[in-house]
Amino acid sequence: MRVYLVIMDETDEANVALRFAARRAARTGGTVHLLALVPRQPFVAFGGVQATIEEEARARAEALVTAAAGSLMGEAAIPPAIAVRQGDGVQVIREYLTEHPEVSALVLGAASNGAPGPLVLHFSGTAGQLPCPLYVIPGAIGEADLDRLGRS
């Protein structure tokens, strides 16, 4: 079974990557893993405040990935695996890929304007070192093209 790993955040390009992965998973009889990243928060001198800030960031990430999972279930009836991890995005993704050798592809969305985004820049530059293929989905791709590519 093919497993497509999608990195979820609040950007349009993450949603495009999710739609592509859902269509590919439905077409290939696969599934989707959703990984939400929680960046480390800057140090705050008061421990209680620090804990509150970190918990709020984690709660936002969990709400985001839960909403994405609901959208995935509505679109393709595929129950995704969900993970929320804190830390440096690149390092967290590499660790996740090491822990989950069943992942068949890392699916990232590129921004429709300007630079493609830090994860796309990093992983496209080191794609030869990944344990799976990297799919970079253009953020400006239209629904019809996305549907055609995702189902082919």
N, C-alpha and C positions, 0 to 999 in steps of 0.2 A: 504494500500500500504506500502510495506517495504521500509525503507530509510536507506541506508548504509552511514555512515560518514567516510570519508577517510581524513587523515591528510597529506597534500602534502608538500613535500620539494624536494630538488634536489637529493635525494638518490635513489638507485636502489630499495631498499625495499619499498619505497613509491609507486613506479611504479608497483611493484608486488601487493601491497595492492589494488591499483586502478584497475588493471586488474581483480583481484578476485571479487571486489565489482561490477564492471561492468557486469561480467558474472552472478553473483548472482542476480543483479537487473533485468537483461534481463530475467533470468529464472523465477523469482518470480513476474514479472510485477511491479517491484519497481523502485526506483530512487537512485541517488547518490548525496550526499552533499560533496563538496570539501572545505576543510578549510585549508588555508595557514596561517602559523604563522610567524609573524614578531617580532623577539626578540627586546626587548628594547635596544636602543643603549647606550653605555657609555656616561656619561655627557661630553660635550665639552664646554669650557668656553665661546665661542662665539656663541650666539644664532642662527645666520644665518647659521653657519657651522653645528650646531646640526640639524637644520631643513632640511638642504640639505641631510645630512647623513640619516636621518629618511625617507625622501621622496624617496631617491634612494633604500633603503631597501624595502620599500612598493612597489615601481615600479617593483623590481625584483620578489617579491612574487606574484604580480598581473600577471606579464608575465608568471610565472611558472604555476599558477593555470589556466590561460587562455589556455595555451598550453595543460595542462592535460585535460581540458574540451573539447578541439578540438579532442584530441586523443580518448576520451570517446565517442564523437559523431560519430567519424569515425568507432570505433569498435562495438559499440552497439546501436547507434542512440538514445541514452538516453540524454536528455538535463539535465545537473546537476544544482544544486543550488551552487552558488559560494560565498564564504566569505573569506575576508582577515582581520585578526585581529592582533593587536599588544599587546604584553605582555608575561608573563610567560606561556609557552606552556600548562602545566598541568592546570593552573587556567583558561586559555582561553578555553580549551576543556571542562572543567567542566561547565563553564558558557554557552557555546554553547549548551551542552546537556540539561541544565536546560531551556534555551530559546526555544529549539526545542524538545518537548516531542515526536514528531513523529519519531525521530531517533530510528530505530529498532536495530542497531548494530554499534559499533565502530570498524573499521577495521584498524589495524596497521600492518605494515610489520616489521619483525625481521631481523636484519643484518645477512648476510650469514656467516660472520666470526666474532669471538670475542663476546663481549657482545651484547645483542639484541638491545640495544638502550635505551635512557633514558625514552621515553614515554612508551615503552613496559614494561620496568622494573617497572615503577610507576604503570601503570594501571593493570598489571597482579597481582601486590601485593595488589591492592585495588579493584579488579574486583567485589567483593561482595557488594561494595558500589555504583556501577554504576547503572543507571536507565535502562540499556540495556546490552545485551551480548557483550562480547569482542571477536573479532576474531583476532588471531595473525597468520599472514601468513609467513611461512618461506621464507627468502630472497633468498635462494638457490633453491627454488622449480622450476622444469622445466615447460615449456609451456604446455606439454601434461598433466602433473599432475594438474597444475593450471586450465587448461580447464576442466578436469574431476571433480575436487572438486568444481569449481565455478558453474558448471551446474548440480550438483547432488542435 
